[in-house]
């Protein structure tokens, strides 16, 4: 389970600093932080007083909005850490449960910003909670682990379109063996689960955001019910995996595509009634592939339906659908959450153009994955891949991809050197095959990413394919008629395609229809 992997990361790597460059919207605050950072390096003590002043202003919202707070607490420099420590001193969590403390904390500000910024804020919260309640949970790492667990549970129970909800027993199981050998109290975990299940965890929003929607106090008020206020794609309650919608992002490719959904999240077979071909006007804008009913118009706001159909291409891989023979010029797109979509173009050249652009965007902008998990995992689970855009330079991005490729290549070799014994249970064999397929796919993905960056990366995105610069309008839809081939046509499939999605039981063979 991916959630368990992430909790392992929280417990074992969550307190390590990561690189982040964050910009402030308050010019005076930028100067204050810069001067304070310099005074830190010079060994003076004036930075502490400056940190206290800024922390007080943030707490009192003195010329700051609630949405400004997290970005000042979550920067990766010594001064911001001081500010965060001073800010948290305004909160006394003594005698409060962890979920009560989180609700109290989130009433003061909006937990928005970059993924790593928000995680740092949660780390500061965890440290303060442990300081106020040193005998409740064994360590600061344990507090942070539970904090991450609560945030992810909140998403699982109250997020949108995520399928089966996590049970209390599953929540407890996910947290077994990942707290440095010290098990959390089952009574504590049950109480936390029931608290989040009965009452959704929410953070404060600015008054102007409330006015944008008739309903106050819900995630939808600024994130999807009205086209003018849409700012994110997918669930808005998860502080780690939100997919940003940037209206000012560059457009890299556009044109008509026919789409067929082959596999849903985690590779589960899409129900037969939802697998039909549909034609859209596709726009690859930033790291999102928008699928619209009408041709692209920059001045037109995105509708709720547009966002529902949109596909994020971060950490995705596009390739020719060599095993799909019903239609010509079809490529498949495998997303970060292992959905598989088929797209048909009007020519082989157009198909290759889409494949190249999508892979190039993914290689250039996909942020490095979270640190590898450390924990007693019995069941293989794929890591969570951040949806935020990388902050690395192209040279650093290449080194990151090369490092990941080397790591996965080594891990794949080690994995294959210890195949399961013939006497083991079928479930263990399925787990072995699943991990093998995952590592093989990741190896291929990073090989392609590395090759793209070595060829120029961002320069390749700037190439004009006679459509990106002026977004020329097509006067007629290309021939993408789903009925162009007989419905009864048989499809020859091999093992490679059957492994291209994760079936509920990996050993079961599935047919593409």
C-alpha positions in Angstrom: 0.0 0.0 0.0 1.4 3.4 -1.0 0.2 5.0 2.2 2.3 2.6 4.3 5.4 3.5 2.2 4.8 7.2 2.8 4.4 6.7 6.5 7.7 4.9 6.6 9.2 7.9 4.9 7.7 10.2 7.5 9.0 8.2 10.4 12.5 7.6 9.1 13.3 10.5 6.7 10.7 13.1 7.5 12.9 15.2 9.7 15.7 15.5 7.2 16.0 18.9 5.5 15.5 19.0 1.7 16.4 21.6 -0.8 13.8 24.2 -1.6 13.8 27.7 -3.0 10.7 29.6 -1.9 9.7 33.2 -2.8 7.9 35.5 -0.5 5.1 37.8 -1.7 6.0 40.4 0.9 8.9 42.6 -0.1 9.6 43.9 3.4 9.6 40.3 4.7 12.1 39.2 2.1 14.5 41.9 3.2 14.0 41.0 6.8 14.7 37.3 6.2 17.7 38.1 4.0 19.3 40.4 6.6 18.5 37.9 9.4 20.0 35.0 7.5 23.1 37.1 7.0 23.3 37.9 10.6 23.1 34.2 11.4 26.1 33.5 9.3 28.0 36.4 11.1 27.2 34.9 14.5 25.1 37.8 15.8 21.9 37.4 17.9 19.7 40.0 16.3 18.1 37.3 14.1 16.3 35.9 17.1 14.5 39.2 17.8 13.7 39.5 14.1 12.3 36.0 14.1 10.1 36.8 17.2 8.8 39.9 15.5 7.9 38.2 12.3 6.4 35.2 14.2 4.1 37.6 16.2 3.0 39.4 13.0 2.2 36.0 11.3 0.2 34.9 14.4 -1.7 38.1 14.6 -2.1 38.3 10.8 -0.6 41.8 10.9 -0.4 42.7 7.2 -0.4 39.0 6.4 -3.1 36.7 5.1 -3.7 33.2 6.4 -2.4 31.8 3.1 0.9 33.6 3.7 1.8 31.9 6.9 2.9 28.4 5.7 5.3 29.8 3.1 7.2 31.7 5.9 7.3 28.8 8.2 8.3 26.2 5.6 11.4 27.6 4.0 14.6 25.7 4.2 16.8 28.1 6.0 17.9 28.8 9.6 15.9 32.0 10.0 12.6 30.4 8.9 13.2 27.6 11.4 13.6 30.2 14.1 10.4 31.9 12.9 8.6 28.6 13.0 9.8 27.8 16.5 8.7 31.2 17.8 5.3 30.9 15.9 4.6 27.5 17.5 5.2 28.9 20.9 1.9 30.8 20.6 0.2 27.3 20.7 -0.1 25.4 23.9 -0.9 21.8 23.1 -0.5 20.5 26.7 -3.0 17.8 27.6 -4.5 17.8 24.1 -4.7 14.8 21.8 -2.9 14.9 18.5 -6.0 15.3 16.4 -7.3 18.1 18.7 -4.0 19.8 18.5 -4.0 19.6 14.7 -7.5 21.1 14.5 -6.5 23.9 16.9 -3.3 24.6 14.9 -5.1 24.7 11.5 -7.6 27.2 12.7 -4.9 29.8 12.6 -3.7 29.6 8.9 -4.0 27.8 5.6 -1.7 24.8 4.9 -0.9 25.8 1.3 2.2 26.0 -0.7 4.8 23.6 -2.1 4.8 20.0 -0.9 8.1 20.3 0.9 7.1 23.6 2.5 3.9 22.0 4.0 5.8 19.0 5.2 8.2 21.2 7.0 5.3 23.0 8.7 4.1 19.6 10.0 7.5 18.8 11.3 7.6 22.0 13.3 4.1 21.2 14.6 5.3 17.7 15.6 8.2 19.1 17.5 6.0 21.5 19.4 3.4 18.9 20.2 6.1 16.6 21.6 7.6 19.4 23.7 4.1 20.0 25.2 3.4 16.3 25.7 6.7 14.5 26.2 5.1 11.4 27.8 2.2 10.8 25.3 4.2 9.5 22.3 7.7 8.1 22.6 9.6 10.4 20.2 9.3 13.5 18.0 9.7 11.1 15.0 6.7 9.1 16.3 4.6 12.3 16.6 5.5 13.3 13.0 4.7 9.8 11.7 1.3 9.9 13.3 0.7 13.4 12.0 1.4 12.2 8.4 -0.9 9.2 9.1 -3.7 11.5 10.1 -3.3 13.7 7.1 -3.3 10.8 4.7 -6.3 9.2 6.6 -8.2 12.5 6.2 -7.6 12.3 2.4 -8.6 8.6 2.3 -11.8 9.1 4.2 -12.9 12.4 2.9 -11.1 12.9 -0.5 -12.8 12.7 -3.9 -12.9 9.7 -6.2 -10.5 7.5 -4.3 -12.6 4.3 -4.2 -12.8 2.1 -1.1 -12.2 3.9 2.2 -9.6 2.7 4.6 -10.9 0.7 7.6 -9.7 1.2 11.2 -7.9 -2.1 11.1 -6.1 -1.1 7.9 -5.1 2.1 9.5 -3.6 0.2 12.5 -1.8 -2.3 10.2 -0.2 0.5 8.1 1.4 1.8 11.3 2.8 -1.4 12.5 6.6 -1.8 12.7 7.5 1.7 11.4 8.1 3.6 14.6 11.6 2.5 15.3 10.4 -0.8 16.8 8.0 0.8 19.2 4.4 0.0 18.4 1.7 2.7 18.8 -1.1 2.0 21.2 -4.0 0.4 19.4 -6.4 2.4 21.6 -4.7 5.6 20.5 -4.9 4.7 16.8 -8.6 3.7 17.1 -9.3 7.0 18.8 -7.5 9.0 16.0 -9.2 7.0 13.3 -12.7 7.6 14.7 -12.0 11.3 15.3 -11.0 11.9 11.6 -13.8 9.6 10.3 -16.5 11.5 12.3 -15.1 15.0 11.6 -13.1 16.0 8.6 -9.8 17.8 9.3 -9.8 21.3 7.7 -7.6 24.4 7.8 -8.6 28.0 7.8 -9.0 30.1 4.7 -8.9 33.8 4.0 -12.2 35.8 4.0 -11.9 36.7 0.4 -11.7 33.0 -0.5 -14.9 32.3 1.5 -16.7 34.9 -0.6 -15.9 33.0 -3.8 -18.3 30.2 -2.9 -21.8 30.1 -1.3 -20.6 27.4 1.1 -18.0 28.3 3.7 -15.6 25.9 5.4 -15.3 23.3 2.6 -12.5 22.4 0.3 -14.7 23.0 -2.7 -15.0 26.7 -2.0 -11.8 27.5 -3.9 -11.0 24.3 -5.6 -13.5 23.1 -8.1 -17.1 24.0 -7.8 -16.8 27.1 -10.0 -14.6 27.6 -13.0 -13.2 30.9 -11.9 -11.9 29.6 -8.6 -10.5 26.3 -9.7 -6.8 26.1 -8.7 -6.0 22.4 -8.3 -6.8 19.1 -10.0 -7.9 16.1 -8.1 -8.2 15.8 -4.3 -7.5 19.0 -2.4 -7.3 17.5 1.1 -3.9 15.8 0.6 -1.1 18.2 1.4 1.4 16.0 -0.4 -0.2 15.0 -3.7 -2.2 17.9 -5.0 -1.8 18.4 -8.7 -1.4 22.1 -9.5 -3.4 23.8 -12.3 -1.3 26.8 -13.5 -3.3 29.0 -15.9 -0.1 30.7 -17.0 1.7 27.5 -17.9 3.3 27.1 -21.3 1.4 25.1 -24.0 3.7 22.5 -25.6 1.3 20.7 -27.9 -2.4 20.6 -28.9 -4.7 18.8 -31.3 -7.5 16.2 -31.5 -7.0 12.9 -29.8 -9.3 9.9 -29.2 -9.0 8.5 -25.7 -9.8 5.1 -24.3 -9.3 4.4 -20.6 -7.7 1.0 -20.3 -6.9 0.8 -16.5 -7.9 2.9 -13.5 -5.7 3.9 -10.6 -3.3 1.2 -9.4 -3.8 -0.6 -12.7 -7.2 -1.9 -11.9 -9.1 -2.9 -15.0 -11.6 -0.2 -16.2 -15.2 -1.5 -16.2 -16.3 -2.5 -19.6 -19.0 0.2 -19.9 -16.4 3.0 -19.3 -13.8 1.8 -21.9 -15.3 3.4 -25.0 -13.3 5.7 -27.3 -14.1 9.5 -27.0 -12.7 12.3 -29.0 -11.2 15.4 -27.3 -9.3 18.5 -28.2 -6.1 17.8 -26.2 -3.8 20.5 -24.8 -0.5 19.7 -23.1 -0.2 22.7 -20.9 2.5 22.7 -18.2 2.5 19.2 -16.7 -1.2 18.6 -17.4 -2.8 17.1 -20.4 -6.2 18.8 -20.7 -8.9 16.9 -22.7 -11.6 19.4 -23.8 -14.7 19.0 -25.9 -14.0 22.1 -27.9 -10.8 23.6 -29.3 -8.5 25.4 -27.0 -9.2 29.1 -26.3 -6.7 30.8 -23.8 -9.3 33.2 -22.6 -11.9 30.5 -21.8 -12.0 29.3 -18.2 -11.7 25.6 -17.6 -15.0 23.8 -16.7 -15.5 21.2 -14.0 -15.7 18.6 -16.8 -12.3 19.8 -18.2 -10.6 19.2 -14.9 -12.3 15.9 -14.4 -10.9 14.7 -17.7 -7.4 16.3 -17.2 -4.4 14.0 -16.8 -1.2 14.9 -15.0 1.9 13.7 -16.8 4.3 14.1 -13.9 6.4 10.9 -13.6 4.4 9.5 -16.6 5.6 7.5 -19.6 4.1 7.6 -23.1 5.0 4.8 -25.6 3.6 3.3 -28.8 0.8 0.8 -28.0 2.5 -2.0 -30.0 0.1 -4.7 -28.6 -3.1 -2.8 -29.5 -4.1 -3.7 -33.1 -7.7 -2.6 -33.4 -6.7 0.9 -34.5 -3.7 2.5 -36.1 -1.5 5.3 -34.6 -2.3 4.5 -31.0 0.0 5.3 -28.1 -0.5 4.5 -24.4 0.1 6.7 -21.4 1.0 5.3 -18.0 0.6 7.8 -15.2 2.2 8.2 -11.8 -0.7 6.4 -10.1 -0.5 3.6 -12.7 -3.6 4.5 -14.8 -3.2 3.4 -18.4 -4.9 5.4 -21.2 -4.8 4.8 -24.9 -4.8 7.7 -27.4 -5.2 7.6 -31.1 -3.8 10.2 -33.5 -4.3 10.8 -37.2 -0.8 9.8 -38.3 2.4 8.0 -37.2 4.2 11.4 -37.1 1.6 12.9 -34.9 1.7 9.9 -32.6 5.4 10.2 -32.2 5.1 13.9 -31.6 2.7 13.4 -28.7 4.9 10.7 -27.2 8.0 12.9 -27.4 6.4 16.0 -25.9 4.8 14.1 -23.0 7.9 12.3 -22.1 10.0 15.5 -22.4 7.6 17.4 -20.1 7.7 14.5 -17.6 11.5 14.3 -17.7 12.1 18.0 -17.3 9.5 18.9 -14.7 8.9 15.8 -12.5 10.1 16.5 -9.0 12.4 13.9 -7.4 10.6 11.2 -5.5 10.5 11.1 -1.7 13.4 9.3 0.1 13.3 5.5 0.0 11.3 4.0 2.9 13.0 2.3 5.8 10.8 0.0 7.7 9.6 -3.6 8.2 7.5 -3.9 5.0 6.1 -7.3 4.3 4.1 -6.3 1.3 5.5 -4.4 -1.7 4.1 -1.0 -2.3 4.9 1.7 -4.9 6.2 5.0 -3.6 4.3 8.2 -3.8 5.5 10.5 -6.5 5.1 14.3 -5.8 3.0 16.1 -8.3 4.8 19.5 -7.7 7.2 20.8 -10.3 10.8 20.3 -9.6 12.9 23.1 -8.3 16.2 21.6 -9.7 18.1 23.1 -12.5 18.3 21.0 -15.7 21.8 19.8 -14.8 20.7 18.8 -11.3 17.6 17.2 -12.7 19.8 15.0 -14.9 21.9 14.0 -12.0 18.8 13.2 -10.0 17.4 11.0 -12.8 20.8 9.3 -13.3 21.1 8.5 -9.6 17.6 7.1 -9.5 18.3 5.0 -12.6 21.4 3.6 -11.0 19.5 2.8 -7.8 16.7 1.0 -9.6 19.0 -0.9 -11.8 20.8 -2.2 -8.8 17.6 -3.0 -6.9 16.2 -4.9 -9.9 19.4 -7.0 -10.2 19.2 -7.8 -6.5 15.5 -8.6 -6.7 16.0 -11.0 -9.6 18.9 -12.7 -7.8 16.5 -14.0 -5.1 13.5 -15.5 -7.0 10.8 -17.0 -4.8 11.0 -20.6 -4.0 8.6 -23.0 -5.8 7.1 -24.0 -2.5 6.0 -20.4 -1.4 2.4 -19.3 -1.5 1.0 -17.9 -4.8 0.4 -14.6 -3.1 4.1 -14.2 -2.4 4.9 -15.1 -6.1 2.4 -12.4 -7.2 4.1 -9.9 -5.0 7.5 -10.8 -6.4 6.2 -10.4 -10.0 4.5 -7.1 -9.1 7.7 -5.7 -7.7 9.7 -7.0 -10.7 7.3 -5.3 -13.1 7.4 -2.1 -11.2 11.3 -2.0 -11.2 11.4 -2.9 -14.8 9.0 -0.1 -15.7 10.8 2.5 -13.6 14.1 1.5 -15.1 12.7 2.1 -18.6 11.1 5.3 -17.6 14.3 6.8 -16.1 16.4 5.6 -19.1 14.1 7.6 -21.3 14.2 10.6 -19.0 18.0 10.6 -18.9 18.2 10.3 -22.6 15.8 13.2 -23.1 17.8 15.5 -20.8 21.1 14.6 -22.4 19.6 15.6 -25.7 18.6 19.0 -24.5 15.5 18.7 -22.4 13.9 22.2 -22.2 15.4 23.0 -25.6 13.4 20.1 -27.1 10.2 21.6 -25.6 10.8 24.9 -27.3 10.8 23.3 -30.8 7.8 24.5 -32.7 5.9 21.6 -34.2 3.7 24.0 -36.2 1.2 24.2 -33.5 2.6 25.3 -30.1 3.4 28.9 -31.0 0.1 30.0 -32.6 -2.1 27.1 -31.6 -3.5 26.8 -35.1 -7.1 25.7 -35.1 -8.0 22.5 -37.0 -11.0 23.1 -39.2 -12.1 19.5 -38.9 -11.6 16.7 -36.5 -9.1 14.0 -37.7 -10.4 10.6 -38.6 -10.6 9.1 -35.1 -13.8 7.2 -35.6 -14.0 4.5 -32.9 -15.9 2.3 -35.4 -13.2 2.4 -38.0 -12.3 -1.2 -37.2 -14.7 -4.1 -36.7 -15.9 -4.5 -33.2 -15.3 -8.2 -33.3 -11.6 -7.9 -34.3 -9.4 -10.1 -32.2 -6.4 -8.6 -30.4 -3.1 -10.5 -30.1 -1.5 -9.8 -26.8 1.7 -10.8 -25.2 3.0 -10.8 -21.6 4.5 -7.3 -21.9 1.1 -5.7 -22.3 -0.6 -7.8 -19.7 2.0 -6.6 -17.3 1.4 -2.9 -18.2 -1.2 -2.5 -15.5 -1.6 -4.0 -12.1 -4.6 -6.4 -12.0 -6.2 -7.1 -8.7 -4.6 -10.6 -9.0 -1.4 -10.3 -11.0 -1.6 -13.9 -12.2 -5.0 -13.4 -13.9 -4.8 -12.8 -17.6 -6.9 -9.9 -19.0 -8.0 -9.1 -22.5 -8.1 -5.6 -24.0 -11.5 -5.0 -25.5 
